[in-house]
Amino acid sequence: MPYKEVYLHYLAFQDKFNKTYTGYYESTSKKAWKANLDKIRKHNEEADKGLHSYYIQENHLTDMTPQNYLQVMVKLTNSRHRKIDAERVGDFYEWVHHLPEEVNWIDKGFRTPLYNQKDCGSCYAFSIAGVIQAQIFKQTEKLVPLSRHRPTTILLVTLQGTYHFIDLFQQQKCHYDKHRAVVNITTWAVLPARDERALEIAVAKIGPIAISINASPHTFQLY
């Protein structure tokens, strides 16, 4: 790709994803972006030939090196101390004989807005809030907006549906107001890891489920 074309493409990338850089980061980000752009082009050319079953594209993470992406965005590790309630899981599998042919919670009315966590490293809070919303919807058929989480903050479940960010490093205080809460969590469970059948049962019988996935492959960065 000619230099001028690359330059204009880079400016378009910055504008599209609202990117600004200064000093050293300008050079390193542009270098990472160009390297990823070459990988995207090569991968998609191979996909056209049937070598891959999917395509990748430029996104807001394209200006990150694989190492930086893993360091900043992929922090979930396996828990060696996680325990599963054997009795609860055993009862759970008894539902397998009563599964419907298909379940689409969107068709049932559970359609929440899309959220962009941006630089928030607490992706789990977005997922968990969605699961709580699903259980409220299952009981009331109403979509109740809930607040999300952000680094160094506490998640507040409120009626406003706005982001209540409390910087613990600055305030050292939780502003939780029980009068604004809309739900109390009394119990929760963890499904067996990598068990697709268990996930199928849970989605059908319980509702939308919070999951963690392996986002470490470089191609996932360029989804």
N, C-alpha and C positions, 0 to 999 in steps of 0.2 A: 504494500500500500504506500503510495507516495507520501512524502513528509507532510505536505500541505493538507492532504486528505486526512491523515492521522491527526494532525493538529485540530482541524475543524471538528472531527469526530470527538476528540477529547473535550473540546469546548462544549459540544452538544451534550456529552455525558455529564459534565459538571453542572450544566444548566438543568438538565432533566432531573438529576438527583440532588440538586441544591448543594453541591460540593464546593468548599473553599479550602485552600491550603496556603500555608506560609512556609517560607524557607525550605528546610530539609524535607518536610513532608510533601512539598510540591513535586520534588524530583522522585522520591521513593514511590509515591502514590501513582504518578504517571507511568513509571517503570513497571509497577505491578499491574496496572490497568492494561498496558500494551501486551505484556506477557500473557495475561488472561484472555485478552482479545484474540491473540494468536491461537490459544488452546481452544477457544470457542469455535473459531473458524475451522480448525482441523477436525475437531470432534464432529461438528455438524456435516462436514464433507464426508466423513466416514459413516455417519448416520444415513446420509443419502444413498450410500452404497450398501446399506443393510448391516453394517458392522456394529451399530448400536441401535437399541430399541427406543431411544429418546433423544431429544435435542436439548441443548443448553443455550443460555443467552446472557447478554450483558444485564447486570442489575446493580443495586446499590452497594454490593460487596465486591464488585469487580476491581476496585482499586486497592484491594488488600492482598498481600501475599498469602500463600497457603498457611505459612507459619503464623502470621498475624491473625488470620481468620480463626485458626484453631485456638489460639491463645485468648482471643477476645470473645468469640461467639460460641465456642464449643467447650463448655466447662463441666458438663455432666459426667460423673464417673460412677462405676458400679459400686453399690453399697454392700459391703461384706457382712454388715450387721442387720440387714433388712430381714424381718421375720414375717411369715405368712401364717395367718390363722388357719391351721389345717382343717378344723371343724367347719369353719365358715366356707372355705374353698370346697370342701366335700359336699356341703349342701348346695353350693353354687352349681356344681356339675349335674345335679339331679334335674336341673331345668332343661338339659339338652334335648329331652324327648318332647318338649312342648314349644319348640322354636317355630316362629312363623317363616314362611318362605322368604320374605324380605321385609325390611323395615327402613323407612326413610324419614328421619326425624324432621327434615326440612319440609317434606310434604305435610307433616303433621302440624307445621307452623313454627317449629323451632328454627328460626333464621336470625342469627345475631349479626351485627355489623362486623366488618373486617377491621382488625386492629393491627397497627404497625408498632412493634415494640421499640423500634429504632435502636438507640444505644442501651436500652434496658437489658441487663443480663439476667433478669428474673423471669425468663420465659414461662417457667412453670406456673407463675401466678396468673398469667393470662389464661392458660389452659385450665387451671383449677377453677378460676372464676367462671369460665364457660360451663364447666361441669355442674357447678352450683346453680347457675342460671337454668341449666337443663332440668335439674330436679325441681326447682321452683315451677318451671313451666309444666312439667309433668303433673304436678299437683294442682296448679291453678289455671293452666293454659294462658298464662300471662308472661310476657318477656320483661323481666325486671332488670334494668341495667345495674351492674355492680362495678365498683372501682377496682383498679388493677394495682400491680406492684411495680416498684422501680428500685434500682440499686440503693442500698442504705435507707430503705423506707419500710413502713409497715403497711400491709394491705388492709384497707378499711372497706367493709361491705356496707354500702350506703344506698339510700333511695335516689340520690342525685345522679348516680351513674357517672360522676366525674372522677378524675384522677386526684385522689387525696394523697399528696406526697408529703411525707414527714421525714425530714432529714435528721436521722438519729445523731449523726456526728455534730450537728449544730444545736439541736434542741434537747437531745437526751430525754425525750418525753413522748409518751404515746398519747395521742389525742382521741383515742377511741371513745365514741359516745354510744352507749348501749341503746339509747332511745332512737337512734337512727338505723340500727341494725334491722335487717329484714328476714334473717334466717340464722338459726343456730345449727352448727354441725355437731351431731351427737356421735357419729361413728363413720369410719372409712375403712377401706380394705385395699390391698395390693394384689393384683392379678399375677399369676405365675409368669415369669419372663419368657418372651418368645413363644407364647402359647396362643396361636391364632384362633383356635377353637374357643378358648376361654374368652378372648376378646369379642368374638362373634356372639357368644351367649350374653356377655355383659352389655353390649350395644343393643341387643334385641330386648333384653329383659329389664335392664336398669336404665339405660339411656346413653347419651353421648359420654365418652370416657376420655380422661386425660391420659396421654401416652407420652413416652419419650422414645425418640428414634435416633439412629446413628447418623448424625449430620457431619461426620468427620471426612467422608470422601470429598476430594476436591471438586468433583462434578456437582456435589450438592451445594457448594458455595455458589455455583453459577446456574442455579435452577431457573 
